[in-house]
Amino acid sequence: MPIKKRDARPVSPSTGTTDEDVIAKKAEEFGRGGYAPEVQEAPLDPNAAVGPQGILFRYNDYQKQLLKEEAEADRRSQQKLLESIIWPELERRRASRSQ
């Protein structure tokens, strides 16, 4: 069975540009740094809803047992205990840096 050759893509007459023109334009934009997307920073909201993201937190067996015992003593989950310690401390550090 013979192999069918693909027809070359016709250039749209309305635009009047060829593939070389498009490639040259992209290369010129790349050289000017126009390839980088513009990033608009969203304002940070400390009361925003918490998403499903996760962060790995490394600890040894002793620290694991300590966290478990403290969470049971406070009658909270380990996650809630860590959050109640970490976030206030990070906010305190951020406030002290900005002064």
PEHU-V232787 format. One record per pair of residues at least 4 apart in sequence whose C-alpha atoms are under 6 Angstrom apart, sorted by the first residue. I is the first residue (numbers start at 1). J is the second residue. D is the distance in Angstrom with one decimal. If there is no record, write none. Layout:
i->{I/I}
j->{J/J}
d->{D/D}
//
This chain:
i->{17/20/29/30/30/59/71/71/71/71/82/83}
j->{21/24/34/34/35/63/75/76/77/78/86/87}
d->{5.9/6.0/4.8/5.5/5.3/5.8/5.8/5.2/5.7/5.3/5.9/5.8}
//
